[in-house]
């Protein structure tokens, strides 16, 4: 299995989260998505506790709130000892390239690596925010059509959308939006 969200819903107490995490690991999950946002202090405490207990090496964030929790939990001098995981942030939109001091700290000192999905974001983070190019990685959101050949007939899908057999069609598993630089 890829990952589960069952262990980390808001409102669960620590014992319930621990119980569900053990069940998820026993079921074969190696990755668990924890929901955050109810209480910043609890979110940071739980993340630190989970990282220490499970010896987590990497925290991968996609949203600013999650990124702040990881950064505040592991990058401030007051956060104490224990393991310090690598923090990786994936940025999908240019608003993450803000130049104010707090956000420059977040993507600078608050992360070890930033993944971007297009060259414009890469440029903004290096030129506008000042990140060294070595800490910004471009990973394009695309499918390698030479590798990905699921081998199923497109006829049922064409039938659902009433597409003629000779019509060109493309599928998308993300949203194409101007603010993402596509």
Phi, psi and omega in degrees: 000150182284285177207166180229153175251000188296334185275345193237034180284149179301144175095347177284140175281171185301319181297319180295318179297316179300315179300314181291327176296317178298318179296320180295317179296317179297331179278358176103003180281134176256345183232135181230131178263119179260128177282140181228167173128348181287316182208119185302315180299316178295320180299314180295314181300312180297318180297314179300316181298314181296317180298317180292315182293319185263000180053053180288134181264327187226135170247123182248118182247153178239338185240153182303318182299314178298320180297317178299318180299313180295314183294315179293328180284335188227357183244351178274146180301332184279357185282355172078189184282201182093176181294145178242103182286158171289134178251122179243132178244130171260128182251125181251350184218151187289344178295343177287351181265036179292149184260358181296159186303316182297315182285330174294321176296317183301311181277342178273281181282336184275004176212153177266333182209144175238126177260132177240159185254359177204164185291333178294317176296321178300315179296315181299316182289329179276315184277313187276318182269334176093018177288142175295139180306331181293344181256005179239119181247135178266121174232104183290140178275082183216165178254132175279103186291346174282329180268324187264101179226087186296340175074027176247159181284135177279355185303314180300319180291317177301323178295317180301316184264008178054046179264129176298153182301330182264003180282142176284140180218147177225144177253153183221132180250022177211175177260130174274115182223145182301320183292348177270354177081018180284000000 
